[in-house]
Amino acid sequence: MHEAYPVDTAAFRALLEGGRPVLACFVADWAPPCREMSPVLDLLANSFYDTMETVRIDPDAEPLLAAEMRIASLPTLLLFIGGVERERMVGIRAYGDVEKKILKHLGT
């Protein structure tokens, strides 16, 4: 099973330049909504492992990146295609809701 993996700012920027779509989830271990979102994120990572990168970013460890991305609530999911933010989802989301938004932007 594929899972969302943690990245720092440098790795995140490299992914954005890499050409593949990126689903980035800003999450913190201490936040109950983030813990609730974690299994959904891993399911998405597994479902789309051949299509996009699915990563976790800890805003406490990467505060400048969180500020740059205007992260005000956790969890926040950002979908990037071609290095450009295409979708922002704030709060706990169901798998189907996120999947639908991803598929809309991937054109499948």
GUKOLDO-779195 format. One record per atom (N, C-alpha, C, O): residue in three letters; x, y, z. Coordinates in steps of 0.2 Angstrom, whole numbers, plus 5000, padded with zeros to 4 digits. Layout:
% GUKOLDO-779195
ALAXYZ...
END
This chain:
% GUKOLDO-779195
MET500449945000MET500050005000MET500450065000MET500950075004HIS500350114996HIS500650174995HIS500350225000HIS499750225002GLU500750265003GLU500550315008GLU500750385007GLU501250395003ALA500450435009ALA500650505009ALA501350505013ALA501350475018TYR501850545010TYR502450545014TYR502650615016TYR502450665012PRO502950625021PRO503150695024PRO503750725019PRO504150685017VAL503650785018VAL504150825015VAL504350895018VAL503850915022ASP504950915017ASP505050985019ASP505051035014ASP504751015008THR505151095015THR505051145010THR505451135003THR505151134998ALA506051115004ALA506551104998ALA506251044994ALA506151054988ALA506050994997ALA505750934994ALA505050954990ALA504950924985PHE504650994994PHE504051014991PHE504151054985PHE503851044980ARG504651104985ARG504751144979ARG505051104973ARG504851114967ALA505451054975ALA505651004969ALA505150964966ALA505150954960LEU504650944970LEU504050904967LEU503650954963LEU503450934958LEU503551014965LEU503151064961LEU503551074954LEU503151084949GLU504151074954GLU504551084948GLU504651014944GLU504851014938GLY504450964947GLY504550894943GLY504050874938GLY504150824934GLY503450914937GLY503050904932GLY502450854934GLY501850864931ARG502450814939ARG501850774941ARG501450814945ARG501650864949PRO500750804945PRO500350834950PRO500550824957PRO500750764958VAL500350864962VAL500550854969VAL499950874973VAL499650924972LEU499750824977LEU499250834982LEU499650844989LEU499950794991ALA499650904992ALA499950924998ALA499450935003ALA498950975002CYS499550905009CYS499050905014CYS499450935020CYS499950905023PHE499250995022PHE499651025028PHE499250995034PHE498651005035VAL499650955038VAL499350925044VAL499850925050VAL500450935049ALA499550925056ALA499950915062ALA499650855066ALA499050845067ASP500150825069ASP499950765073ASP499550775079ASP499150735081TRP499650835082TRP499250855088TRP498550875087TRP498150885091ALA498350885080ALA497650905079ALA497250845077ALA497350815072PRO496650835081PRO496250785080PRO495950785073PRO495850725070PRO495750835070PRO495450835063PRO496050805058PRO495850775053CYS496650825059CYS497150795055CYS497250725056CYS497350685051ARG497250695062ARG497250625063ARG496650595060ARG496750535057GLU496050625060GLU495550595056GLU495550595049GLU495350545045MET495950645046MET496050645039MET496550605036MET496650585030SER497050585041SER497650545039SER497450475035SER497750465030PRO496950435037PRO496750375033PRO496550395026PRO496650355021VAL496150445025VAL495950465019VAL496450485014VAL496450475008LEU496950525017LEU497550545013LEU497950485011LEU498150485005ASP498050435015ASP498350375013ASP497950335008ASP498350305003LEU497350335008LEU496950305003LEU497050334996LEU497050304991LEU497050404996LEU497150444990LEU497850434987LEU497950424981ALA498350424992ALA499050414989ALA499050344986ALA499350344981ASN498750294989ASN498750234986ASN498350234979ASN498550194974SER497750264979SER497350264973SER497650304967SER497650284961PHE498050354969PHE498350394963PHE499150394963PHE499450434960TYR499350334966TYR500150334966TYR500450334959TYR501050364959ASP500150314954ASP500450314947ASP500350384944ASP500550394938THR499850424947THR499650484943THR499950554947THR500150594943MET500050544953MET500250614957MET500650594963MET500650534966GLU500950644966GLU501350634972GLU500850654978GLU500450704977THR500750624983THR500350644989THR500850644995THR501150604997VAL500850704997VAL501350725003VAL500950755009VAL500450785008ARG501350755014ARG501150785021ARG501650835022ARG502250825021ILE501350895024ILE501850945027ILE501650975033ILE501050985035ASP502050975038ASP501950995045ASP502051065045ASP502651085045PRO501551105046PRO501651175047PRO502051205053PRO502351255052ASP502051165058ASP502551185064ASP503251175062ASP503651215064ALA503451125057ALA504051115055ALA504251165049ALA504851175048GLU503751185046GLU503851225040GLU503451285040GLU503051295036PRO503551325045PRO503051385046PRO503151435040PRO502651465039LEU503651445037LEU503751495032LEU503351475026LEU503051515022LEU503351405024LEU503051375019LEU502251385020LEU501851405016ALA502051365026ALA501351365028ALA501151445027ALA500551455025ALA501551485029ALA501351555028ALA501251575021ALA500751615019GLU501751555017GLU501751575010GLU501151545007GLU500851575002MET500951485009MET500351445006MET499651475009MET499151445007ARG499751525014ARG499151545017ARG498751495020ARG498151485020ILE499051455024ILE498751405028ILE498451425035ILE498851455039ALA497851435035ALA497551465041ALA497151405046ALA497051415052SER496951355043SER496651295046SER496951235044SER497251225039LEU496851185049LEU497151115048LEU496551065048LEU496151075052PRO496551015044PRO497051005038PRO496851045032PRO496251065031THR497251065028THR497151095022THR497551055016THR498151045017LEU497151045011LEU497451005005LEU497451055000LEU496951094998LEU498051044996LEU498151094990LEU498351044985LEU498751004985LEU497951054979LEU498151014973LEU498551064968LEU498251114966PHE499151034966PHE499551074961PHE499551034955PHE499750974955ILE499451074949ILE499551044943ILE500051094939ILE499851154938GLY500551064936GLY501051114933GLY501351164938GLY501551214935GLY501351144944GLY501651194949GLY501251244951GLY501451294955VAL500551244949VAL500051294950VAL499551264955VAL499251214953GLU499351304960GLU498751284964GLU498151284960GLU497951334957ARG497851224960ARG497151214956ARG496551204960ARG496051224958GLU496651184967GLU496151164971GLU496351174978GLU496951154980ARG495951204983ARG496051204990ARG495451184993ARG494951204992MET495651134998MET495151105002MET495251105009MET495851085011VAL494851145013VAL495051155020VAL494551115025VAL493951105023GLY494851085030GLY494451045034GLY494450965032GLY494750945027ILE494150925036ILE494050855035ILE493650845029ILE493050875028ARG493850805024ARG493550795018ARG493450715017ARG493850675019ALA492850695014ALA492750625013ALA493250605007ALA493350645002TYR493450545006TYR493750515001TYR493450534994TYR493850564990GLY492850524993GLY492450534987GLY492450604985GLY492550624979ASP492450654990ASP492450724988ASP493150744985ASP493150784980VAL493650724989VAL494350744986VAL494450704980VAL494750734975GLU494250644979GLU494350604973GLU494050644967GLU494350654962LYS493450664968LYS493050704963LYS493450764960LYS493450774954LYS493650804965LYS494050864963LYS494650844960LYS494850884955ILE495050794962ILE495650774959ILE495550754951ILE495850774947LEU495050714950LEU494850684944LEU494650744939LEU494750744933LYS494250794942LYS494050854938LYS494650884935LYS494650904929HIS495250894939HIS495750934937HIS496250894933HIS496650914928LEU496250824934LEU496650784930LEU496350764923LEU496750734918GLY495750784922GLY495450774916GLY495250704914GLY495250684908THR495150664919THR494950594918THR494250574920THR494050524919
END
